[in-house]
Amino acid sequence: MITTNLTISQLASSAPKAIRETEEVGVRGITRNGKAVAFLVSRDVMESILETMELQKNRELMALVKADKAGRIKFTTLTDEE
């Protein structure tokens, strides 16, 4: 059974297995004395995080997101043209 957290000892004893499992679950917490001290993150999750950070640097896009959340954006339905 795959758990989301690993102890440092578990990671040290089987890093390759932990990495394979992280690819499946996305993120694994690494704990010491029951407290999360680090994380293993899959490539897919990391790429998603980096993409989100890149989008957040776009001030115009973020202004549109804020306007949408505030209900100030009006959407219209587009028709398909053949």
N, C-alpha and C positions, 0 to 999 in steps of 0.2 A: 504494500500500500504506500502510495506517495503522500508524504506530509509536506506542508508548506514551509515548515521550519526545520533547520538542522542545527545541531550543536557544532561548535568548532571541532570537537573531537570526531564527530561523524564526518564532517567535511574533510578533515585531515586524513582519515583512514580510507576514504573512497571518493576522492575528488572527481575522477572520470564519471562515475555513476551519478554523482550529484549534478554534474554539468548536463549529462544526458536527460536527467529528470527535469532539470530547469528548462530545457528546451521544450518540454511538454507542458509544464505548468506555468511558465512565463516568469515568475518571480519567486524566489525562495529566501526567507529570512535566515540569517545565521545568528544563533544565540549564544550568549555566554551567561551562565548563572541565571537562565530564564529570561534574559533581556536581549532584545534585538540589538546587535552591534554592527551588522553589515547585511548586504543583500547580494544575491546572485540574480542577474537579470538576463533573460534570453536575448538573442540578437534581435528577434522580431519586436519584443517589447522596447528594447533600447532604440531601435530605429523609429518606432512610433513616438517615443519621448522626444527624440531629437527633431523629428518633423513638427511636433507640436510646438516645441521651443522656437523653431524657425518661423512658424506661422505667427507666433505671438510677438515676434519682432516687427511685424508689419502693422504699423500704426493705423493705417486706413482700414485694414481688415478688422482689427480689434475695435475700432470705432463703430463699424457696421455690426459687429457681434453685440456690443453694448446697446446700440440703438434697437436691435432686434429684441434683445431681452427686455428692454424697456417698452416694447410695443410700438415703437416709432417707425417701423419698417412696414410698408404695405406691399404685399405680394400679389401678383396677377398670374392667372393661368395662361400658359402658352398653348396654342393649337399646333398640331402636327401639320406640316406642309409637305405634300407629296409631289 
